[in-house]
Amino acid sequence: MPPRFFVDQLLYSDQAIRLPAGVARHVQVLRLQPGDDLNLFDGVGREWSAQIVKMGRSDVEVKLGLAVPGLPELRCAVTLAIGVPANERMDSLIEKATELGVAVLQPLLCERSVLRLQGERAIKKLAHWQAVAVAASEQCGRASVPVVAPMQNLQGWLNGLGK
């Protein structure tokens, strides 16, 4: 099975694209060469076969082929609200939730939460968690990437459910 990578753009058949820097770096680390196959997915449920056509020092160009049937998604969109645990346990929770098909992950700041994030630290942590969800989607074969919503307190999130 060819390696799979997430590309944050809409993809179409017979399209030639330059891979983002992070994905290009992975392709180079895997020592893939022009003519090698890989799969790209756009995070909204579509996956495409692709072939490397050109490799530079820091860039990789691929030509998209046909759509690849992905794993089926759950029939209803599941939101998982998680009281944020201490340490790195949240990363594991995001990985497992992604593998199980969750559509939205809602981190909650609860009364006894140890982790208290605000400002730039909260933004960085949210970006990290979204990257964990992307990596988990790449690994498990899922063509959709769950959204990690901004952290809220429990009461605020519950009040917003009725709207």
TASULLIN-V673707 format. One record per residue. N is the residue number from 0. PSI is psi in whole degrees, -180 to 180 (999 if undefined). Layout:
((N/PSI) (N/PSI))
This chain:
((0/132) (1/155) (2/150) (3/141) (4/147) (5/132) (6/121) (7/63) (8/159) (9/138) (10/148) (11/154) (12/147) (13/21) (14/138) (15/127) (16/155) (17/128) (18/146) (19/157) (20/-45) (21/-43) (22/-41) (23/-40) (24/-42) (25/-43) (26/-41) (27/-38) (28/-36) (29/-4) (30/36) (31/153) (32/164) (33/135) (34/-17) (35/150) (36/152) (37/167) (38/141) (39/142) (40/151) (41/3) (42/-6) (43/20) (44/0) (45/138) (46/144) (47/143) (48/150) (49/160) (50/137) (51/127) (52/-25) (53/137) (54/130) (55/-168) (56/-39) (57/8) (58/152) (59/131) (60/136) (61/157) (62/124) (63/144) (64/-130) (65/159) (66/141) (67/130) (68/126) (69/180) (70/143) (71/144) (72/165) (73/152) (74/-29) (75/148) (76/122) (77/129) (78/128) (79/115) (80/127) (81/124) (82/121) (83/120) (84/169) (85/168) (86/-147) (87/17) (88/-27) (89/-37) (90/-45) (91/-40) (92/-42) (93/-43) (94/-50) (95/-39) (96/-39) (97/-45) (98/-31) (99/-9) (100/14) (101/140) (102/-38) (103/135) (104/125) (105/101) (106/133) (107/136) (108/109) (109/172) (110/-40) (111/19) (112/136) (113/-42) (114/119) (115/109) (116/139) (117/157) (118/-134) (119/-34) (120/-39) (121/-40) (122/-44) (123/-41) (124/-40) (125/-43) (126/-39) (127/-46) (128/-38) (129/-39) (130/-36) (131/-40) (132/-40) (133/-48) (134/-40) (135/-38) (136/-41) (137/-43) (138/-38) (139/-6) (140/8) (141/135) (142/-5) (143/146) (144/126) (145/151) (146/130) (147/109) (148/158) (149/147) (150/138) (151/163) (152/160) (153/-47) (154/-41) (155/-40) (156/-43) (157/-40) (158/-32) (159/-10) (160/-32) (161/-9) (162/999))
